[in-house]
Amino acid sequence: MPEYRWPEMSQRRVMGKRLSRLDGPIKASGRAKFSQDINRPGMLFGAVLASPYAHARVTSIDISAAEKTKGVTAVKVTSPAGTEIQWAGTEIAAVAAATEEIARDAVRKIKVDYEVLPHVVDESDIQKAGNRVKAAGEQVTGDPDQAFKDADVVSEGFYGCPVLTHCCQETHGQVIQWQGEKIEFWSTTQAVSDIGPDLARNLKIPAENIHVMQEHIGGAFGSKFASDRWGAEAAILSKSSGGKPVKLHLERNLEQMIAGNRPSAWMRAKLGAKKDGTLIAWQSQSWATGGVGGGGMPPIPYVYTNIPNRRLNHSAVSTNAGGARAWRAPNHPQASFLTASAMDDMAAKLQMDPIEFFSKNAGYSARPETYRRQLVKAAEMIEWKKRWHPRGEAGAGPLKRGLGVGFGTWGGAGHASQCRTVIHADGSVEVELGSQDLGTGTRTIISMVAAESLGLPIQAVKLNIGDNRYPRSGSSGGSTTVGGVSSSTRKSTLNALEKLFELVAPALGAPAGELEAVGGKIQVKGNPAKSLTWRAACQKLGGKTISEMGVNDPKLAPKEGLNMGGVGGVQIADVEVDVETGVVKLKKLVAVHDCGLIINPKTAESQVYGAIIMSICGALYEERILCGVTGRMLNADMEFYKLAGAGDIGEIVCHLEIDPENDKRGVVGLGEPPVVPTMGAIANAVANAIGVRVPTVPLTSDKVLAALEGRNA
Amino acid sequence: MSLRKDPEMEPKPRNGYSRRGFVQGVGLSGAVGVGLLESEAQAQPAGGAKPVGPGEVPITLQINGKPVKLAVEPRVTLLDALRNKLDMTGAKRSCNRGVCGSCTVLMDGKVVDSCCVLAIDAQGKDIQTIEGLSTGPKLDPVMVAFVNNDALQCGFCTPGMVMATKGFLAKNPTPTYEQVEKGFGGNLCRCGTYVGIRKAVLEAAKAARGGKNA
């Protein structure tokens, strides 16, 4: 069996290089085909009729006028009479027609009667949520009551973040063709290998009858794992239309309403500390909603998990709104924001430098040394010692600067992944995985690992992903992809190389175990004189090919050392707040993250920037707004669902801890960790700047002004 | 709706179709979003403009220097005409309301959101799409700058960003960093690639002035 471990940092020729992503040119030139770009011969267009009510019962539905519309090929009722609708935007029916315009016209001709039922869409005030609140039960550790008596300082506060939507720029949907027994499925998914079985269950057909194809995907962030109701709807429309392909992607408003969101998180907290800054007690009442099913419990106290005396109460609030989905580091950004805010308020009350306070209590975390090191580094990067001032002491004038700290953790060990490497007699190499590139750079890093392992230039490897006919590779969630695919690729390529070594060993007069692949040659180790070019070596295959698998099994991976999970990160934000207008401007944000082995620093840094920018949106701009009266989303669009633009993000500096010590841990996922600390860092920086806590994000000017005036926004 | 003579209407498009003329013709006042009602479509035209639709009408668009004939319903946007009728899918439909810029094309050199232009209204204009920027393996220098600076992730907003860069640099050949920040306010990226985009635009500007792409 080959030695799979990664080459030493100093020995790597391809891995660790700042290579431009391989699919950059096809994307930048507009030639990349996303699901929405697939146009097939005879293709029909789908459109969806959605419920305008947040809570209602369908009493009757009449599709006859829609069916009679010229150009309409099929109408499918998804919520027949009697169905209880639990959120606005629920699909009632779907239409397939020759053009998109006809499909939309036909949707408007469907007559639906509803019995409107009472709804609850606002959970921010738990007192008003009535019987929609489900308590998870109290968790007590240590003796919090005694600890609060022993505490020198007690700090209390309320903090919260609302529901966010994923707001993928390519909306959910698919082009799908159900002809005879077979389905051709041009998906938008994070799960090329797993979405087929999911759709198969919904349609009650064998999974092997579904062929999934996806070259590119326009954003997912955790919202695109399942085939969804619209996947099945579109498939049935195709079948009902004589097997013609149907293109059905959600309109923007439905994307915002029903295609996933991040649960809210609200918390009343009370913290107790000794005069020297040692935290001794934590008590919190938290609640959240992720739709009808309630909301996941954010892991609080976050990172500082082992505060010795704790009392936790969490409630899930069921609301009449589209269901939550995984959202980049599920529950972590919320937990981080809540905890960092509450702790920062305690530091202010103690009149203690937050860096010192967070560092002093780092012993309550799973990785104290990491956090202490990162706090020092981040403070250095932002010139903390020179620039920090106690809360509210930002000087005269309306523009107040402030600094704030946030922190995070994540897993990120590799998922289950299989890779096949095929070496042909003409020297060409194909590497195949049923994986997907969400824009994270997966294509590029797989190719880099293969090239490194085979001693070939990156262009010599033909990579095939984005098709479920390739070996099964896991879904892209939890930052598990890079660890999974790099490990399976490493093993697969080395397994194939071993076969090639065995084949050419006689010609080189050395045992296979003595050979190495370097610089496009197969040579006797350390002896370039005794070598064959890659092409000449492969010619010895004659008419045959080498085809070898490689597998990453998460259960075995910790022993093998190719990938690992468990990281920490610290970020510091530098903001400027105009106390006359309430406008917050992010000036600079520094991020320090431990990261394991980095295959491509260029695309890795882009992940960090992207994650931070996503959380800048959460800290300053975006929030789902539901109307209490109608139950509808008021900003199911992109003009009032605010995202940051190029001028809203300040300067972002990231420091990845790329060093031999970190590198030894193997590959660790990076897509999620940097999204976690940002909201807390920015919120704390604002409190530092203006002297009072703005309790809930996004930190919009109305809330800032209200906080300054001592009102509740 | 005012029926005053609008200087923007002069000279009239060669074929007589224009958004304003069309709207007048069908008697809608700013309520295009509700769709075309048959009775209104049959209403007498005001101001002498020739009514079109509601069915498909033949039009000719000047795209990337070539005339292209197609038939669209008058309500079809330039974006949907490009994507659904011509299989030119570089411009993307994302917000579909002129906010995110994923559908950016150039019309007579101006940056426009093609989701907010009716195809019939784009006649007689010089329409430039991303497909026209690079046809072979050689990339446009703006594209090269985007690749060099990793100014893209999922890539869905990228063609719009590239077209916006073309339009921006045509007007601002020597932009400052601050001008770039402001100039791209109309193009949103959910992956958060702005750090690379800001660098890419500056690099492309430099390349256009004769400097080399880094």
Interface residues (C-beta under 8 A of the other chain):
Chain A: S20 R21 D23 G24 P25 K27 A28 S29 G30 R31 A32 K33 F34 Q36 D37 N39 F45 T99 E100 E101 R104 D105 R108 H166 C167 C168 Q169 E170 T171 H216 I217 G218 G219 A220 F221 E251 R252 L438 G439 T440 G441 K602 T603 E605 S606 Y609 G610 A611 I612 I613 M614 D637 M638 E639 L643 A644 G645 A646 G647 I649 I652
Chain B: G35 E73 R75 V76 D80 R83 N84 D87 T89 G90 A91 K92 R93 S94 C95 N96 R97 V99 C100 S102 T129 I130 E131 L133 S134 L139 D140 V142 M143 V144 F146 V147 N148 D150 A151 L152 Q153 C154 G155 F156 C157 T158 P159 V162 V180 E181 K182 F184 G185 G186 N187 L188 C189 R190 C191 G192 T193 Y194 V195 G196 I197 R198
